[in-house]
């Protein structure tokens, strides 16, 4: 198998850190909404944790995207079909977009319900809207739809990785290890 060019150490580190954070944020978000704790103080702590982790992802994705736009990505393995190349490009662009949009939508949603985000309990994140329960339900719906979209994109990303590992066996995963 030919030597596969890799992402930089920073890009790899950011990728796996963001993946780990998402592995916490998504179940936490589901837990908060589907199995809403009865203890109000505990529920608010869960929301604070979810929001601070989400905003951390936003900041890390900004860094990762800036780096990727400046340095590009290693090439896909030779012989990767054009359709696969195109699907990977679309999925990556959509993932970056949703990883930036989703935290912003979450902050707007939270603020509209009257709970401004205090990042890790230290810094209040300013938003262009304040407490406005007339638009809060719409923002909550958009945030939930964004979460579903993000989960579909992550699933497609994982299926693409599985395709390269188990079907093509082209060593693509080594770019990110």
N, C-alpha and C positions, 0 to 999 in steps of 0.2 A: 504494500500500500504506500503511495507516495507521501512525502512529508506534507502535512497540512498546515498552512499559515494560521497563526493563532491571533486572537484578540490580545490587546495589551493586558498586563496584569491588573491595572486599574479597571479596565472595562470588564474583565472576568469577575473581579471582586464585586463591582457594582451590580453586575447581572445576578450573581448568587445572593447578594445581600437583599436586593429588591425582591427576588423570588422568595426568600425566607420571610421577609416582611409581609408579602402578599399571602403566604401560607398561614400567617397569623391573622391578618386583617380580614380576610374573606370569611373564615369560620366565625370570627368575633362579630362581624356584621350580621351574619345569619343568626347567631345566638341572640344578639340584642333585639332583633326584629321578630324572629319566629318564637323564641322562648323568652320573651321579655321578663327579666327578673322582677319580682314583686317588691323587693327592697330598693326603694328609690335611690338611696345614696350609692348602693352597689351598681345599679343601672347607670347612674351618671358617671361613675368611675370607668365603667366599660366603654361608654360613649367617649369620654376623654381619651382613653387609651387608643380606641379605634381611630379617632380623629388625629391624634398626635402621630400615630404610626402612619396614617394616610398622608399627612402633610410631609412627613419625613420621606416617604416614597416620592412625593412630588419634587422635593428638593434634589433627591438622588437621581431621579429621572432627568431633571433639567441638566445636571452635571453630566450624566451619561450621554444624553442626546447632543449636548454641546460638543463633547469629546468625539462622538461618532460623526457629527457633521464636519468636524475639522480633520479627522483622521480616516474616515471611511470604515468599512468593514473588510475583513479578509475575504478573498474571493471564495465562492462556492466551489466544491470539487469539480474538476473537469468532467464533462459529460452529464452534468445535472440538466435534465430536460428544461426547456424554456418555460413550460407551464409551471413547473415546480419553482423555478427562479422567480417567476412573476407572483405566484401565490405567496412565496416567502417574503418578497418585498412588500406586498400588500399587507400581509399579516404583521410584519414588523412595524410598518408605518401606522397601522391601526392600533397596535399595542402601545406605541409611544404616545399617540394621540389620547387614547383612553386613560393611560397612566398619568397624563397631565390634566385631562378634563375631569376625571372622576374625583380627585381630591378637591378641586375647585368647586365642583358641584356639591360635594359634601359640606364644605365650609359655608357655602351660600345657604344650603338647606338648613344647617344647624343655626346659623345666624337668623334666618327668617323665622325660625321657631322661638327665637328669643334666647338662644344659648351661644353667644359668640365663642369661637375657638380660642382657647388660651393654650398655646403650644407648650406642651409638657408642663403646664401650670405656671409658665413664666412670662410668655409674651402673647398679648392678644393680637390675633391676625386681623387686620382691617379688611372690611369688605365694602363694596359699593351699595349694599343694601343693609337695612337694619331689621329690627323685629317687624315682620310683616306676615301675619298668618293668612293673608289672602293669597299670597304666592307660595307659601311654605308647602302646601300639599303637592303643588306642581313640581317644586324642586325636589321633594322627597321621591316622587314618582320617577323623575329624571335620574336621580341618584340610584334608585333601585334598578332601573333599566340599564344604566351604565354598568352597574355591578354584574348584571346578567351578560351584557355584551362583553365585558372584560373576561368573565369566566369562559365564554365561548372562544374568545381569542386565545386565551391561555391553553385551552384544550386543543385548539388547532395547532398552536406552537408545539405542544407536547407530542401531538400526533405526527407533526413534521419531523421532530427529532427522532421519534420511534421509526418512522419511514427510513430515515438515513441510517439508523443503527441496525435495524433488523432486515430491511429489504434491500436497500442499496449497499449497505456495508462499506460506505465510502469514507469513514473516519471523520465525518463532519463534527461530531460532538467534541472531538479533541480541540477544536477552535476555542471552545469555552471552558476547557478543563485546565 
